[in-house]
Amino acid sequence: MADLAPCKRGQGSTLKALFTGFEPFGQHAFNPSSVVAEEAAARIGAAFNILPVDFHTACRAGEGSAGFDLVVHVGLAAATSWVRLERFAHNLRMVGDHPGQENDPDSVARLSPDGPLALETRFPIGELRRRLSAGWDVRHSRDAGTYVCNAIYYWSLKNAPRTSVLFIHVPTWERAEAQAFGRVLGSAIAALMG
């Protein structure tokens, strides 16, 4: 995990914030999530990490979320052309990597045998959506999937119940678009948390 990098919060208090994005994976030679997270973190002086796309790292990163006031994870949703603000993380993960696996009940398992089936963010995503929607197609989502994005979100929410945690899925943008959205996202989050 990265070192804590404080940013201002109100008058005199400090907000400990972390933004994460993911490395390229599979057929995706470029992952815009890392650029969005880096730009947003730089906007408010927060810590930033680029993570490999694997369940072990997601678990470790989720466990480390408790040391922060705010954690924003950003991931790639290649199948959509809009930004998805994820409201829930589910206690599910895929156990295979084959076509149609999400429709096969035998291909998913629990992330945490003793954990709740779903966890909901405390982050004010309705207000964030209003702030971002002026220039971007931003929608609420209730399903972060069953891959590493959902896993890091679930473990962060489970291990850091007092932390404001958010997961954002972005489409397959080019670098310039990811940078532009990251700057707007950072400014919007700073305004909400300030």
Helices and strands as residue ranges (DSSP letters): E 5-9, E 13-22, H 32-44, E 47-51, H 55-63, G 64-67, E 70-76, E 83-86, E 88-90, E 93-94, G 101-103, G 105-107, E 108-109, E 118-120, H 125-132, E 138-141, H 148-159, E 164-170, H 175-193
